[in-house]
Amino acid sequence: MIRRVTERQEIEETRQLASYAFNANHTDTQKEEFLIKGQFIDNYVEEINGKVTSQVINHPYEVMINGQVMTSAGIVDVASYPERRGTGSITRLFEYAFKDLYERGTELSYLAPFSQPFYRKFGYEMIFDIEETYIPTHVIQQVKQEKKGYMERVFWEDEEAQKIIKALYRKTLGSQNGSLLREDYWWDFEFNYFEGKRLAIAYDDNDVPCGYINYSLIGFSEFKINELAYTNMFALRKLMTFVSSHSGSFPMFVAKNIDVKMVSELFTETIEVRRKKQTDMMARILDFERFIGKFKFRDVSTKYSLYLEVNDANCPWNDGMFKVEIENGQANCQKVEEGKADYSGTIQRWTQVFLGKHTVEEAIWAEFLEFNGENEVLSDLIEPNTPHLYDHF
């Protein structure tokens, strides 16, 4: 039997399965935070004799796509007990979840994969990169100290600090293409479940908050920047001055997904700064018609009518031909029975194009999309916009 579970004891069963499948030993605090979070999310499970044996968990979010707010299903804790693996339970759960999410008007889905080939079977493809930057102490010490303004270390329990940090996130990282519009429960989970995260806020001389840092102190070996958000160059200098003040305690500073181009401007010598990038999070469009109807195209004077063909083995409502009429940056998208495709591609490749992983030209060149029309106009209608994601689930 497949269903969504909502009761505390049922959510506890999903926690136990996740713990077993991923070999995670939860503390009492983490157990409680898991159960609290479970009240806000979709816990899709398959049961045998009333016991949870397999699951697919969805975090319902809103995300920013090319300046437009869309709904997204953040898939996590996909798991089965060993005796149920290979029985098709995960396929059945995805079929159930996709249909349910489609009926509820969800446009997208994000997913953290344990295996990229496995999740391609469900229509997901690589979208988001994670980049870690390794900065030795002697490079951090090159930061010229910003004397104006001040820094304040704060704790997540401070409600005023929460408001400031949430507002700064919305202005900065949360406004970027692909990023989450974080729910309150998600903020709480991130700081209560994962121990050791610290916070500091940057203020200017007028007591106006202009940036924050989320960081961790890893023993005596590493200062880790989990998140760096700033509204102007002064805020960046102030935050990095705060970071450099720890140079006497740590030999290495590791930053996740920072704007290396701007941060590097604060150093006089960057030859020993190392960067490691890997593609991590995957995504797929769940409802192509709704997604295209909300997507912001370039506002051009000409009205265009295109036929886009989509191949989607998992969501039949996406599989087929769509007529898309685009005028003043907005599209009217309808599934049609007939029409000659101007562009054809799988749901994975369309997701990459519309979320900014590849441009239309790149997708055609790499044979990810097939162009069958006379005038290649779609590339002129989609603004190149690299996707960013600062969350992992």
Contacts in CASP RR format, 6 or more apart in sequence:
PFRMAT RR
TARGET T0000
AUTHOR 0000-0000-0000
METHOD contacts of the structure
MODEL  1
MIRRVTERQEIEETRQLASYAFNANHTDTQKEEFLIKGQFIDNYVEEING
KVTSQVINHPYEVMINGQVMTSAGIVDVASYPERRGTGSITRLFEYAFKD
LYERGTELSYLAPFSQPFYRKFGYEMIFDIEETYIPTHVIQQVKQEKKGY
MERVFWEDEEAQKIIKALYRKTLGSQNGSLLREDYWWDFEFNYFEGKRLA
IAYDDNDVPCGYINYSLIGFSEFKINELAYTNMFALRKLMTFVSSHSGSF
PMFVAKNIDVKMVSELFTETIEVRRKKQTDMMARILDFERFIGKFKFRDV
STKYSLYLEVNDANCPWNDGMFKVEIENGQANCQKVEEGKADYSGTIQRW
TQVFLGKHTVEEAIWAEFLEFNGENEVLSDLIEPNTPHLYDHF
1 46 0 8 1.000
1 47 0 8 1.000
1 48 0 8 1.000
1 50 0 8 1.000
2 44 0 8 1.000
2 45 0 8 1.000
2 46 0 8 1.000
2 47 0 8 1.000
2 92 0 8 1.000
2 93 0 8 1.000
2 96 0 8 1.000
3 44 0 8 1.000
3 45 0 8 1.000
3 47 0 8 1.000
4 42 0 8 1.000
4 43 0 8 1.000
4 44 0 8 1.000
4 45 0 8 1.000
4 100 0 8 1.000
5 11 0 8 1.000
5 13 0 8 1.000
5 14 0 8 1.000
5 43 0 8 1.000
5 45 0 8 1.000
5 52 0 8 1.000
6 39 0 8 1.000
6 43 0 8 1.000
8 35 0 8 1.000
10 43 0 8 1.000
10 45 0 8 1.000
10 52 0 8 1.000
11 34 0 8 1.000
11 35 0 8 1.000
11 38 0 8 1.000
11 39 0 8 1.000
11 43 0 8 1.000
12 31 0 8 1.000
12 35 0 8 1.000
13 45 0 8 1.000
13 51 0 8 1.000
13 52 0 8 1.000
14 38 0 8 1.000
14 43 0 8 1.000
14 45 0 8 1.000
14 52 0 8 1.000
14 55 0 8 1.000
14 57 0 8 1.000
14 77 0 8 1.000
15 26 0 8 1.000
15 31 0 8 1.000
15 34 0 8 1.000
15 35 0 8 1.000
17 52 0 8 1.000
17 53 0 8 1.000
17 54 0 8 1.000
17 55 0 8 1.000
17 77 0 8 1.000
17 79 0 8 1.000
17 80 0 8 1.000
17 81 0 8 1.000
18 24 0 8 1.000
18 34 0 8 1.000
18 55 0 8 1.000
18 57 0 8 1.000
18 77 0 8 1.000
18 79 0 8 1.000
19 25 0 8 1.000
19 26 0 8 1.000
20 79 0 8 1.000
20 81 0 8 1.000
21 77 0 8 1.000
21 79 0 8 1.000
21 80 0 8 1.000
21 81 0 8 1.000
22 77 0 8 1.000
22 79 0 8 1.000
26 34 0 8 1.000
29 192 0 8 1.000
29 193 0 8 1.000
29 195 0 8 1.000
30 193 0 8 1.000
33 188 0 8 1.000
33 189 0 8 1.000
33 192 0 8 1.000
33 193 0 8 1.000
34 193 0 8 1.000
36 185 0 8 1.000
36 188 0 8 1.000
36 189 0 8 1.000
37 185 0 8 1.000
37 186 0 8 1.000
37 189 0 8 1.000
37 193 0 8 1.000
39 185 0 8 1.000
40 60 0 8 1.000
40 183 0 8 1.000
40 185 0 8 1.000
41 57 0 8 1.000
41 58 0 8 1.000
41 59 0 8 1.000
41 60 0 8 1.000
42 57 0 8 1.000
42 58 0 8 1.000
42 60 0 8 1.000
42 73 0 8 1.000
42 97 0 8 1.000
42 100 0 8 1.000
43 55 0 8 1.000
43 57 0 8 1.000
44 55 0 8 1.000
44 56 0 8 1.000
44 57 0 8 1.000
44 58 0 8 1.000
44 93 0 8 1.000
44 96 0 8 1.000
44 97 0 8 1.000
44 100 0 8 1.000
45 52 0 8 1.000
45 53 0 8 1.000
45 54 0 8 1.000
45 55 0 8 1.000
45 93 0 8 1.000
46 52 0 8 1.000
46 53 0 8 1.000
46 54 0 8 1.000
46 55 0 8 1.000
46 84 0 8 1.000
46 89 0 8 1.000
46 92 0 8 1.000
46 93 0 8 1.000
47 53 0 8 1.000
48 84 0 8 1.000
53 80 0 8 1.000
53 81 0 8 1.000
53 83 0 8 1.000
53 84 0 8 1.000
53 89 0 8 1.000
54 79 0 8 1.000
54 80 0 8 1.000
54 81 0 8 1.000
54 84 0 8 1.000
54 89 0 8 1.000
54 90 0 8 1.000
54 93 0 8 1.000
55 77 0 8 1.000
55 78 0 8 1.000
55 79 0 8 1.000
55 80 0 8 1.000
55 93 0 8 1.000
56 75 0 8 1.000
56 77 0 8 1.000
56 78 0 8 1.000
56 90 0 8 1.000
56 93 0 8 1.000
56 94 0 8 1.000
56 97 0 8 1.000
57 75 0 8 1.000
57 76 0 8 1.000
57 77 0 8 1.000
57 78 0 8 1.000
58 73 0 8 1.000
58 74 0 8 1.000
58 75 0 8 1.000
58 76 0 8 1.000
58 97 0 8 1.000
58 101 0 8 1.000
58 109 0 8 1.000
59 73 0 8 1.000
59 74 0 8 1.000
59 75 0 8 1.000
59 76 0 8 1.000
59 186 0 8 1.000
59 393 0 8 1.000
60 71 0 8 1.000
60 72 0 8 1.000
60 73 0 8 1.000
60 74 0 8 1.000
60 106 0 8 1.000
61 71 0 8 1.000
61 72 0 8 1.000
61 73 0 8 1.000
61 74 0 8 1.000
61 110 0 8 1.000
61 180 0 8 1.000
61 181 0 8 1.000
61 182 0 8 1.000
61 183 0 8 1.000
61 186 0 8 1.000
62 69 0 8 1.000
62 70 0 8 1.000
62 71 0 8 1.000
62 72 0 8 1.000
62 180 0 8 1.000
62 181 0 8 1.000
63 69 0 8 1.000
63 70 0 8 1.000
63 71 0 8 1.000
63 72 0 8 1.000
63 108 0 8 1.000
63 110 0 8 1.000
63 178 0 8 1.000
63 179 0 8 1.000
63 180 0 8 1.000
63 181 0 8 1.000
64 70 0 8 1.000
64 174 0 8 1.000
64 175 0 8 1.000
64 176 0 8 1.000
64 177 0 8 1.000
64 178 0 8 1.000
64 179 0 8 1.000
64 180 0 8 1.000
64 181 0 8 1.000
65 108 0 8 1.000
65 177 0 8 1.000
65 178 0 8 1.000
65 295 0 8 1.000
65 354 0 8 1.000
65 355 0 8 1.000
66 177 0 8 1.000
66 295 0 8 1.000
66 296 0 8 1.000
66 354 0 8 1.000
66 383 0 8 1.000
66 385 0 8 1.000
67 175 0 8 1.000
67 177 0 8 1.000
67 296 0 8 1.000
68 294 0 8 1.000
68 295 0 8 1.000
68 296 0 8 1.000
69 181 0 8 1.000
70 107 0 8 1.000
70 108 0 8 1.000
70 291 0 8 1.000
70 294 0 8 1.000
71 105 0 8 1.000
71 106 0 8 1.000
71 107 0 8 1.000
71 108 0 8 1.000
72 106 0 8 1.000
72 107 0 8 1.000
72 108 0 8 1.000
72 109 0 8 1.000
72 110 0 8 1.000
72 180 0 8 1.000
72 283 0 8 1.000
73 97 0 8 1.000
73 101 0 8 1.000
73 106 0 8 1.000
73 108 0 8 1.000
73 109 0 8 1.000
73 110 0 8 1.000
73 286 0 8 1.000
74 109 0 8 1.000
74 110 0 8 1.000
74 111 0 8 1.000
74 393 0 8 1.000
75 97 0 8 1.000
75 109 0 8 1.000
75 110 0 8 1.000
75 111 0 8 1.000
75 112 0 8 1.000
76 111 0 8 1.000
76 112 0 8 1.000
76 393 0 8 1.000
78 90 0 8 1.000
78 93 0 8 1.000
78 114 0 8 1.000
80 86 0 8 1.000
80 87 0 8 1.000
80 89 0 8 1.000
80 90 0 8 1.000
91 122 0 8 1.000
94 122 0 8 1.000
94 314 0 8 1.000
95 314 0 8 1.000
98 286 0 8 1.000
98 314 0 8 1.000
98 315 0 8 1.000
101 109 0 8 1.000
101 286 0 8 1.000
102 286 0 8 1.000
102 287 0 8 1.000
102 315 0 8 1.000
102 317 0 8 1.000
105 287 0 8 1.000
105 290 0 8 1.000
106 286 0 8 1.000
106 287 0 8 1.000
107 285 0 8 1.000
107 286 0 8 1.000
107 287 0 8 1.000
107 290 0 8 1.000
107 291 0 8 1.000
107 294 0 8 1.000
108 283 0 8 1.000
108 284 0 8 1.000
108 285 0 8 1.000
108 286 0 8 1.000
108 291 0 8 1.000
109 124 0 8 1.000
109 283 0 8 1.000
109 284 0 8 1.000
109 286 0 8 1.000
110 127 0 8 1.000
110 281 0 8 1.000
110 282 0 8 1.000
110 283 0 8 1.000
110 389 0 8 1.000
110 393 0 8 1.000
111 119 0 8 1.000
111 124 0 8 1.000
111 281 0 8 1.000
111 282 0 8 1.000
111 283 0 8 1.000
111 284 0 8 1.000
112 280 0 8 1.000
112 281 0 8 1.000
112 282 0 8 1.000
112 392 0 8 1.000
112 393 0 8 1.000
113 119 0 8 1.000
113 124 0 8 1.000
113 280 0 8 1.000
113 281 0 8 1.000
113 282 0 8 1.000
116 124 0 8 1.000
116 126 0 8 1.000
116 282 0 8 1.000
119 282 0 8 1.000
120 348 0 8 1.000
122 284 0 8 1.000
122 314 0 8 1.000
123 284 0 8 1.000
123 312 0 8 1.000
123 313 0 8 1.000
123 314 0 8 1.000
123 346 0 8 1.000
123 347 0 8 1.000
123 348 0 8 1.000
124 282 0 8 1.000
124 283 0 8 1.000
124 284 0 8 1.000
124 348 0 8 1.000
125 282 0 8 1.000
125 283 0 8 1.000
125 284 0 8 1.000
125 348 0 8 1.000
125 349 0 8 1.000
125 351 0 8 1.000
125 352 0 8 1.000
125 357 0 8 1.000
126 279 0 8 1.000
126 282 0 8 1.000
126 352 0 8 1.000
126 357 0 8 1.000
127 279 0 8 1.000
127 281 0 8 1.000
127 282 0 8 1.000
127 283 0 8 1.000
127 351 0 8 1.000
127 352 0 8 1.000
127 355 0 8 1.000
127 356 0 8 1.000
127 357 0 8 1.000
127 387 0 8 1.000
128 178 0 8 1.000
128 279 0 8 1.000
128 280 0 8 1.000
128 281 0 8 1.000
128 282 0 8 1.000
128 283 0 8 1.000
128 387 0 8 1.000
128 388 0 8 1.000
128 389 0 8 1.000
129 277 0 8 1.000
129 278 0 8 1.000
129 279 0 8 1.000
129 280 0 8 1.000
130 256 0 8 1.000
130 257 0 8 1.000
130 277 0 8 1.000
130 278 0 8 1.000
130 279 0 8 1.000
130 280 0 8 1.000
130 281 0 8 1.000
131 256 0 8 1.000
131 257 0 8 1.000
131 260 0 8 1.000
131 275 0 8 1.000
131 276 0 8 1.000
131 277 0 8 1.000
132 254 0 8 1.000
132 255 0 8 1.000
132 256 0 8 1.000
132 275 0 8 1.000
132 276 0 8 1.000
132 277 0 8 1.000
133 254 0 8 1.000
133 255 0 8 1.000
133 256 0 8 1.000
133 258 0 8 1.000
133 260 0 8 1.000
133 263 0 8 1.000
133 273 0 8 1.000
133 274 0 8 1.000
133 275 0 8 1.000
134 252 0 8 1.000
134 253 0 8 1.000
134 254 0 8 1.000
134 273 0 8 1.000
134 274 0 8 1.000
134 275 0 8 1.000
134 276 0 8 1.000
135 252 0 8 1.000
135 253 0 8 1.000
135 254 0 8 1.000
135 255 0 8 1.000
135 273 0 8 1.000
136 251 0 8 1.000
136 252 0 8 1.000
136 253 0 8 1.000
136 272 0 8 1.000
136 273 0 8 1.000
137 247 0 8 1.000
137 248 0 8 1.000
137 250 0 8 1.000
137 251 0 8 1.000
137 252 0 8 1.000
137 253 0 8 1.000
138 272 0 8 1.000
139 267 0 8 1.000
139 269 0 8 1.000
139 270 0 8 1.000
139 272 0 8 1.000
139 273 0 8 1.000
140 243 0 8 1.000
140 244 0 8 1.000
140 247 0 8 1.000
140 253 0 8 1.000
141 244 0 8 1.000
141 247 0 8 1.000
142 266 0 8 1.000
142 267 0 8 1.000
142 268 0 8 1.000
142 269 0 8 1.000
143 237 0 8 1.000
143 240 0 8 1.000
143 241 0 8 1.000
143 243 0 8 1.000
143 244 0 8 1.000
143 266 0 8 1.000
143 267 0 8 1.000
144 237 0 8 1.000
144 266 0 8 1.000
145 241 0 8 1.000
145 244 0 8 1.000
146 234 0 8 1.000
146 237 0 8 1.000
146 238 0 8 1.000
146 240 0 8 1.000
146 241 0 8 1.000
148 204 0 8 1.000
148 205 0 8 1.000
148 234 0 8 1.000
148 238 0 8 1.000
149 202 0 8 1.000
149 203 0 8 1.000
149 204 0 8 1.000
149 205 0 8 1.000
149 238 0 8 1.000
150 202 0 8 1.000
150 203 0 8 1.000
151 200 0 8 1.000
151 201 0 8 1.000
151 202 0 8 1.000
151 203 0 8 1.000
151 238 0 8 1.000
151 239 0 8 1.000
151 241 0 8 1.000
151 242 0 8 1.000
152 200 0 8 1.000
152 201 0 8 1.000
152 203 0 8 1.000
153 198 0 8 1.000
153 199 0 8 1.000
153 200 0 8 1.000
154 161 0 8 1.000
154 165 0 8 1.000
154 199 0 8 1.000
154 200 0 8 1.000
154 201 0 8 1.000
155 161 0 8 1.000
155 199 0 8 1.000
156 162 0 8 1.000
156 188 0 8 1.000
156 191 0 8 1.000
156 192 0 8 1.000
156 197 0 8 1.000
156 199 0 8 1.000
161 199 0 8 1.000
161 201 0 8 1.000
162 187 0 8 1.000
164 201 0 8 1.000
164 209 0 8 1.000
164 212 0 8 1.000
165 199 0 8 1.000
165 201 0 8 1.000
165 212 0 8 1.000
166 182 0 8 1.000
166 187 0 8 1.000
167 209 0 8 1.000
168 201 0 8 1.000
168 209 0 8 1.000
168 210 0 8 1.000
168 211 0 8 1.000
168 212 0 8 1.000
168 229 0 8 1.000
168 231 0 8 1.000
169 182 0 8 1.000
169 212 0 8 1.000
169 229 0 8 1.000
170 181 0 8 1.000
171 231 0 8 1.000
172 211 0 8 1.000
172 229 0 8 1.000
172 230 0 8 1.000
172 231 0 8 1.000
173 179 0 8 1.000
173 227 0 8 1.000
173 229 0 8 1.000
173 388 0 8 1.000
173 390 0 8 1.000
174 180 0 8 1.000
174 181 0 8 1.000
174 182 0 8 1.000
174 390 0 8 1.000
176 388 0 8 1.000
177 355 0 8 1.000
177 356 0 8 1.000
177 385 0 8 1.000
177 386 0 8 1.000
177 387 0 8 1.000
177 388 0 8 1.000
178 355 0 8 1.000
178 387 0 8 1.000
178 388 0 8 1.000
178 389 0 8 1.000
179 388 0 8 1.000
179 389 0 8 1.000
179 390 0 8 1.000
179 391 0 8 1.000
180 186 0 8 1.000
180 389 0 8 1.000
180 390 0 8 1.000
180 391 0 8 1.000
182 391 0 8 1.000
186 391 0 8 1.000
190 197 0 8 1.000
190 391 0 8 1.000
191 197 0 8 1.000
191 199 0 8 1.000
196 216 0 8 1.000
196 217 0 8 1.000
197 214 0 8 1.000
197 215 0 8 1.000
197 216 0 8 1.000
197 226 0 8 1.000
198 214 0 8 1.000
198 215 0 8 1.000
198 216 0 8 1.000
198 217 0 8 1.000
199 212 0 8 1.000
199 213 0 8 1.000
199 214 0 8 1.000
199 215 0 8 1.000
200 212 0 8 1.000
200 213 0 8 1.000
200 215 0 8 1.000
200 239 0 8 1.000
200 242 0 8 1.000
201 209 0 8 1.000
201 211 0 8 1.000
201 212 0 8 1.000
202 209 0 8 1.000
202 210 0 8 1.000
202 211 0 8 1.000
202 212 0 8 1.000
202 213 0 8 1.000
202 230 0 8 1.000
202 235 0 8 1.000
202 238 0 8 1.000
202 239 0 8 1.000
202 242 0 8 1.000
203 209 0 8 1.000
203 210 0 8 1.000
204 210 0 8 1.000
204 234 0 8 1.000
204 235 0 8 1.000
210 230 0 8 1.000
210 231 0 8 1.000
210 232 0 8 1.000
210 234 0 8 1.000
210 235 0 8 1.000
210 238 0 8 1.000
211 229 0 8 1.000
211 230 0 8 1.000
211 231 0 8 1.000
211 235 0 8 1.000
211 238 0 8 1.000
211 239 0 8 1.000
212 227 0 8 1.000
212 229 0 8 1.000
212 239 0 8 1.000
213 225 0 8 1.000
213 227 0 8 1.000
213 228 0 8 1.000
213 229 0 8 1.000
213 239 0 8 1.000
213 242 0 8 1.000
213 243 0 8 1.000
214 225 0 8 1.000
214 226 0 8 1.000
214 227 0 8 1.000
214 228 0 8 1.000
215 223 0 8 1.000
215 224 0 8 1.000
215 225 0 8 1.000
215 226 0 8 1.000
215 243 0 8 1.000
216 223 0 8 1.000
216 224 0 8 1.000
216 226 0 8 1.000
217 223 0 8 1.000
217 224 0 8 1.000
217 246 0 8 1.000
217 249 0 8 1.000
217 250 0 8 1.000
218 224 0 8 1.000
220 249 0 8 1.000
220 250 0 8 1.000
221 250 0 8 1.000
221 251 0 8 1.000
221 252 0 8 1.000
222 250 0 8 1.000
222 251 0 8 1.000
222 252 0 8 1.000
222 253 0 8 1.000
222 254 0 8 1.000
223 243 0 8 1.000
223 246 0 8 1.000
223 249 0 8 1.000
223 250 0 8 1.000
223 252 0 8 1.000
223 253 0 8 1.000
223 254 0 8 1.000
224 253 0 8 1.000
224 254 0 8 1.000
224 255 0 8 1.000
224 256 0 8 1.000
225 243 0 8 1.000
225 253 0 8 1.000
225 254 0 8 1.000
225 255 0 8 1.000
225 256 0 8 1.000
225 258 0 8 1.000
226 256 0 8 1.000
227 256 0 8 1.000
227 257 0 8 1.000
227 390 0 8 1.000
228 236 0 8 1.000
228 239 0 8 1.000
228 255 0 8 1.000
228 258 0 8 1.000
228 263 0 8 1.000
230 236 0 8 1.000
230 239 0 8 1.000
233 262 0 8 1.000
236 262 0 8 1.000
236 263 0 8 1.000
236 266 0 8 1.000
237 266 0 8 1.000
240 263 0 8 1.000
240 266 0 8 1.000
243 253 0 8 1.000
246 253 0 8 1.000
247 253 0 8 1.000
255 263 0 8 1.000
257 388 0 8 1.000
257 390 0 8 1.000
260 273 0 8 1.000
260 275 0 8 1.000
264 270 0 8 1.000
264 273 0 8 1.000
267 273 0 8 1.000
280 392 0 8 1.000
281 389 0 8 1.000
281 392 0 8 1.000
283 351 0 8 1.000
283 355 0 8 1.000
284 347 0 8 1.000
284 348 0 8 1.000
284 351 0 8 1.000
285 291 0 8 1.000
285 318 0 8 1.000
285 347 0 8 1.000
285 350 0 8 1.000
285 351 0 8 1.000
285 354 0 8 1.000
286 315 0 8 1.000
286 318 0 8 1.000
287 315 0 8 1.000
287 317 0 8 1.000
287 318 0 8 1.000
288 310 0 8 1.000
288 312 0 8 1.000
288 317 0 8 1.000
288 318 0 8 1.000
288 322 0 8 1.000
288 333 0 8 1.000
288 347 0 8 1.000
288 350 0 8 1.000
289 317 0 8 1.000
289 318 0 8 1.000
289 322 0 8 1.000
289 333 0 8 1.000
289 334 0 8 1.000
289 335 0 8 1.000
291 354 0 8 1.000
292 308 0 8 1.000
292 322 0 8 1.000
292 324 0 8 1.000
292 331 0 8 1.000
292 333 0 8 1.000
292 354 0 8 1.000
293 330 0 8 1.000
293 331 0 8 1.000
293 332 0 8 1.000
293 333 0 8 1.000
295 331 0 8 1.000
295 354 0 8 1.000
296 329 0 8 1.000
296 330 0 8 1.000
296 383 0 8 1.000
297 326 0 8 1.000
297 329 0 8 1.000
297 330 0 8 1.000
297 331 0 8 1.000
297 381 0 8 1.000
297 382 0 8 1.000
298 329 0 8 1.000
298 380 0 8 1.000
298 381 0 8 1.000
298 382 0 8 1.000
298 383 0 8 1.000
299 328 0 8 1.000
299 329 0 8 1.000
300 329 0 8 1.000
300 380 0 8 1.000
300 381 0 8 1.000
303 325 0 8 1.000
303 326 0 8 1.000
303 327 0 8 1.000
304 325 0 8 1.000
304 326 0 8 1.000
304 327 0 8 1.000
304 377 0 8 1.000
304 381 0 8 1.000
305 323 0 8 1.000
305 324 0 8 1.000
305 325 0 8 1.000
305 326 0 8 1.000
306 323 0 8 1.000
306 324 0 8 1.000
306 325 0 8 1.000
306 326 0 8 1.000
306 342 0 8 1.000
306 343 0 8 1.000
306 377 0 8 1.000
306 378 0 8 1.000
307 321 0 8 1.000
307 322 0 8 1.000
307 323 0 8 1.000
307 324 0 8 1.000
307 336 0 8 1.000
307 339 0 8 1.000
307 340 0 8 1.000
307 341 0 8 1.000
307 342 0 8 1.000
307 343 0 8 1.000
308 321 0 8 1.000
308 322 0 8 1.000
308 324 0 8 1.000
308 341 0 8 1.000
308 342 0 8 1.000
308 343 0 8 1.000
308 344 0 8 1.000
308 350 0 8 1.000
309 320 0 8 1.000
309 321 0 8 1.000
309 322 0 8 1.000
309 341 0 8 1.000
309 343 0 8 1.000
309 344 0 8 1.000
309 345 0 8 1.000
310 318 0 8 1.000
310 319 0 8 1.000
310 320 0 8 1.000
310 321 0 8 1.000
310 322 0 8 1.000
310 345 0 8 1.000
310 346 0 8 1.000
310 347 0 8 1.000
310 350 0 8 1.000
311 319 0 8 1.000
311 320 0 8 1.000
311 344 0 8 1.000
311 345 0 8 1.000
311 346 0 8 1.000
311 347 0 8 1.000
312 318 0 8 1.000
312 319 0 8 1.000
312 320 0 8 1.000
312 346 0 8 1.000
312 347 0 8 1.000
313 319 0 8 1.000
314 347 0 8 1.000
315 347 0 8 1.000
317 335 0 8 1.000
318 347 0 8 1.000
320 335 0 8 1.000
321 335 0 8 1.000
321 336 0 8 1.000
321 337 0 8 1.000
321 338 0 8 1.000
321 339 0 8 1.000
321 341 0 8 1.000
322 333 0 8 1.000
322 334 0 8 1.000
322 335 0 8 1.000
322 336 0 8 1.000
323 333 0 8 1.000
323 334 0 8 1.000
323 336 0 8 1.000
323 339 0 8 1.000
324 331 0 8 1.000
324 332 0 8 1.000
324 333 0 8 1.000
325 331 0 8 1.000
325 332 0 8 1.000
325 333 0 8 1.000
326 381 0 8 1.000
329 381 0 8 1.000
340 372 0 8 1.000
340 373 0 8 1.000
341 370 0 8 1.000
341 372 0 8 1.000
342 371 0 8 1.000
342 372 0 8 1.000
342 373 0 8 1.000
342 378 0 8 1.000
343 369 0 8 1.000
343 370 0 8 1.000
343 371 0 8 1.000
343 372 0 8 1.000
343 373 0 8 1.000
343 378 0 8 1.000
344 369 0 8 1.000
344 370 0 8 1.000
344 372 0 8 1.000
345 368 0 8 1.000
345 369 0 8 1.000
345 370 0 8 1.000
349 358 0 8 1.000
349 363 0 8 1.000
349 368 0 8 1.000
349 369 0 8 1.000
350 369 0 8 1.000
351 357 0 8 1.000
352 358 0 8 1.000
352 363 0 8 1.000
352 368 0 8 1.000
353 359 0 8 1.000
353 360 0 8 1.000
353 363 0 8 1.000
353 368 0 8 1.000
353 369 0 8 1.000
353 382 0 8 1.000
354 382 0 8 1.000
355 387 0 8 1.000
356 384 0 8 1.000
356 385 0 8 1.000
356 386 0 8 1.000
356 387 0 8 1.000
357 387 0 8 1.000
358 366 0 8 1.000
358 368 0 8 1.000
359 379 0 8 1.000
359 382 0 8 1.000
359 384 0 8 1.000
360 369 0 8 1.000
360 376 0 8 1.000
360 378 0 8 1.000
360 379 0 8 1.000
360 382 0 8 1.000
361 379 0 8 1.000
362 368 0 8 1.000
363 369 0 8 1.000
364 370 0 8 1.000
364 371 0 8 1.000
364 376 0 8 1.000
END
